[in-house]
Amino acid sequence: MQKFDVIVIGAGPSGTAAAYLLARSGLRVLVLERGEKPGAKNVMGGVLYRRMMDDIIPGFDREAPLERAIISQSLWVVGADAVTSIGHQNERFARPPYNNFTVLRAKFDPWFAQRAVEQGAVLVCETVVTDLLKEGNQVVGVRTDRPGGEVLADVVIIAEGANALVSEAAGLRQPIRAADYSLAVKEIIALPREKIEDRFHLEGNEGATIELVGEIGRGMVSMGFIYTNRDSLSVGIGALISDLRRAGVHPYELLDRMKEHPVVRRLIAGGETKEYLAHLIPEGGYDAVPHLYGDGYLVVGDAGGLVNAVHREGSNLAMTSGRFAAETVVRAKQAGAYSASALSGYAEKLRSSFVLQDLKQYRRLPAFLARTPELFNQFPGLLNDAAYQIALVDGVSKREKFAAALRAARRQVGTSRLVRIGYEGWRALR
Ligand SMILES: Cc1cc2nc3c(=O)[nH]c(=O)nc-3n(C[C@H](O)[C@H](O)[C@H](O)COP(=O)(O)OP(=O)(O)OC[C@H]3O[C@@H](n4cnc5c(N)ncnc54)[C@H](O)[C@@H]3O)c2cc1C
């Protein structure tokens, strides 16, 4: 049986980040990927954050297959036939050091994995890890779906993504809870460059992102997105699986409805759908994070629930956790010890970084969203009606218009409920 220093399960951003850094440090690394190539099974909106990728490959943006540098980000609260938005556009984001980029994972992941291979990592695709091999409590390798496919390693890095079946099979985590995961669907819609630049007010390689909440989600805890690529748009929407189940709605129905909304329809008009993708997103936040290390193993990225859904950040937490895992394993190798206590520095690194600090800050948010359906089914309509009345110049005083908006909110939601939502919302975000 072959033995490596480290086996990485999965060639997404978290696994490849770990593999790249471990191989660069001279460790013998095997990456096992179930897809026919890295990225074949991966889905992201997808906004990639420069800083965290730069921490792994400095200056990567000069050679990586990136789509557009994002200069404009907005949030649309969508009503039945209207939208009220807030956003931020900044010229500083149009030049180095960039803030973030749109990417297509089918191009980005193979590029990133190839960099790890150049450092010496061995990448084997079309191979599914089915379970972990253990001696007592110590993880000592993996079992794969290949004949005789057992491989040994001092440490296994579990980077299998949101649908963490290996972790589940090995008893490292509970089966996934429908209330902790969104199911998202996405289309890549081809559109000529000039149309994208005209419609989103962009020049050259500049990009824009729009997140959408409200009417399009049919009252569910959900969020849509429209991101600009070079000559396509990434258009998608996700909702909590528990909400989809309760409502008996399929995610593609949400996406079809979103594409028909007047404010979305005119952005995608004339486009041609090239790809259709679906994927899970862990959205349970801090309290849904499983134990992230043990004897001979570390869990990184989505497999560890490391997603900040409020800020649509996942790939950056994935890469940073992959980097921390690699640094921890390099130290463990120097000490020749791979027990849980030898690997515990990984959790400490996560705790003292933005990864767990941000998740902890929003720890109360998932529960708040779940028990506040008004945010998704009543507030968007109320906000858009109020914005309509205030924008409409019809001789009625502004004072009367503000008072009417407040009366409508009290009538629909109730005064004490409004106060409670305000207080709980403040607590959930602070
Ligand atoms: C619709 C959508 C939009 C998103 N938008 C954004 C965004 O705009 N910005 C952002 O930062 N994040 C976004 N995310 C989240 C982001 O995609 C994830 O956080 C990130 O991909 C996590 O990386 P990962 O390496 O942990 O997991 P993944 O990227 O899921 O990679 C896991 C890899 O493991 C492989 N694998 C799984 N099981 C096995 C097995 N048993 N054996 C072998 N290989 C296996 C898979 O094939 C895959 O290649 C989005 C997610 C979705 C679904």
The ligand as a Tripos MOL2 file, in Angstrom:
@<TRIPOS>MOLECULE
LIG
   53    58     1     0     0
SMALL
NO_CHARGES

@<TRIPOS>ATOM
      1 C1        -24.3730   28.9150   -6.0730 C.3       1 LIG1
      2 C2        -23.1720   29.2280   -5.2180 C.ar      1 LIG1
      3 C3        -22.6500   30.5080   -5.2330 C.ar      1 LIG1
      4 C4        -21.5330   30.8100   -4.4640 C.ar      1 LIG1
      5 N1        -20.9790   32.0340   -4.5820 N.ar      1 LIG1
      6 C5        -19.8300   32.3170   -3.9500 C.ar      1 LIG1
      7 C6        -19.1460   33.5300   -4.2020 C.ar      1 LIG1
      8 O1        -19.5770   34.3340   -5.0330 O.2       1 LIG1
      9 N2        -17.9890   33.7700   -3.5370 N.ar      1 LIG1
     10 C7        -17.4700   32.8700   -2.6450 C.ar      1 LIG1
     11 O2        -16.4020   33.1300   -2.0860 O.2       1 LIG1
     12 N3        -18.0920   31.6990   -2.3990 N.ar      1 LIG1
     13 C8        -19.2420   31.4020   -3.0290 C.ar      1 LIG1
     14 N4        -19.8450   30.1930   -2.8400 N.ar      1 LIG1
     15 C9        -19.2500   29.2570   -1.8640 C.3       1 LIG1
     16 C10       -17.9950   28.6050   -2.4470 C.3       1 LIG1
     17 O3        -18.3140   28.0050   -3.6620 O.3       1 LIG1
     18 C11       -17.4730   27.5630   -1.4770 C.3       1 LIG1
     19 O4        -17.3280   28.1300   -0.2010 O.3       1 LIG1
     20 C12       -16.1330   26.9940   -1.9260 C.3       1 LIG1
     21 O5        -16.2230   26.4150   -3.1840 O.3       1 LIG1
     22 C13       -15.6620   25.9580   -0.9180 C.3       1 LIG1
     23 O6        -14.4940   25.3450   -1.3850 O.3       1 LIG1
     24 P1        -14.1300   23.8730   -0.9330 P.3       1 LIG1
     25 O7        -12.8150   23.5640   -1.5560 O.co2     1 LIG1
     26 O8        -14.2480   23.7470    0.5350 O.co2     1 LIG1
     27 O9        -15.2930   22.9520   -1.5290 O.3       1 LIG1
     28 P2        -15.7270   22.6630   -3.1200 P.3       1 LIG1
     29 O10       -15.3840   23.8460   -3.8950 O.co2     1 LIG1
     30 O11       -17.0790   22.1790   -3.0200 O.co2     1 LIG1
     31 O12       -14.7030   21.5120   -3.5010 O.3       1 LIG1
     32 C14       -14.8440   20.2110   -2.9870 C.3       1 LIG1
     33 C15       -14.1640   19.2460   -3.9640 C.3       1 LIG1
     34 O13       -14.1340   17.9390   -3.3960 O.3       1 LIG1
     35 C16       -14.5130   17.0010   -4.3870 C.3       1 LIG1
     36 N5        -15.0630   15.8450   -3.6750 N.ar      1 LIG1
     37 C17       -16.1940   15.8040   -2.9230 C.ar      1 LIG1
     38 N6        -16.3540   14.5950   -2.3720 N.ar      1 LIG1
     39 C18       -15.3040   13.8470   -2.7730 C.ar      1 LIG1
     40 C19       -14.9020   12.4970   -2.5410 C.ar      1 LIG1
     41 N7        -15.6240   11.7050   -1.7390 N.pl3     1 LIG1
     42 N8        -13.7860   12.0560   -3.1190 N.ar      1 LIG1
     43 C20       -13.0520   12.8600   -3.9300 C.ar      1 LIG1
     44 N9        -13.3720   14.1520   -4.1980 N.ar      1 LIG1
     45 C21       -14.4760   14.6340   -3.6170 C.ar      1 LIG1
     46 C22       -15.5250   17.7480   -5.2540 C.3       1 LIG1
     47 O14       -15.6710   17.1800   -6.5250 O.3       1 LIG1
     48 C23       -14.9070   19.1410   -5.2880 C.3       1 LIG1
     49 O15       -13.9850   19.2800   -6.3370 O.3       1 LIG1
     50 C24       -20.9600   29.8350   -3.5920 C.ar      1 LIG1
     51 C25       -21.5060   28.5590   -3.5720 C.ar      1 LIG1
     52 C26       -22.5880   28.2400   -4.3780 C.ar      1 LIG1
     53 C27       -23.1170   26.8440   -4.3650 C.3       1 LIG1
@<TRIPOS>BOND
     1     1     2 1
     2     2     3 ar
     3     2    52 ar
     4     3     4 ar
     5     4     5 ar
     6     4    50 ar
     7     5     6 ar
     8     6     7 ar
     9     6    13 1
    10     7     8 2
    11     7     9 ar
    12     9    10 ar
    13    10    11 2
    14    10    12 ar
    15    12    13 ar
    16    13    14 ar
    17    14    15 1
    18    14    50 ar
    19    15    16 1
    20    16    17 1
    21    16    18 1
    22    18    19 1
    23    18    20 1
    24    20    21 1
    25    20    22 1
    26    22    23 1
    27    23    24 1
    28    24    25 2
    29    24    26 1
    30    24    27 1
    31    27    28 1
    32    28    29 2
    33    28    30 1
    34    28    31 1
    35    31    32 1
    36    32    33 1
    37    33    34 1
    38    33    48 1
    39    34    35 1
    40    35    36 1
    41    35    46 1
    42    36    37 ar
    43    36    45 ar
    44    37    38 ar
    45    38    39 ar
    46    39    40 ar
    47    39    45 ar
    48    40    41 1
    49    40    42 ar
    50    42    43 ar
    51    43    44 ar
    52    44    45 ar
    53    46    47 1
    54    46    48 1
    55    48    49 1
    56    50    51 ar
    57    51    52 ar
    58    52    53 1
@<TRIPOS>SUBSTRUCTURE
     1 LIG1         1 GROUP 0 **** ****
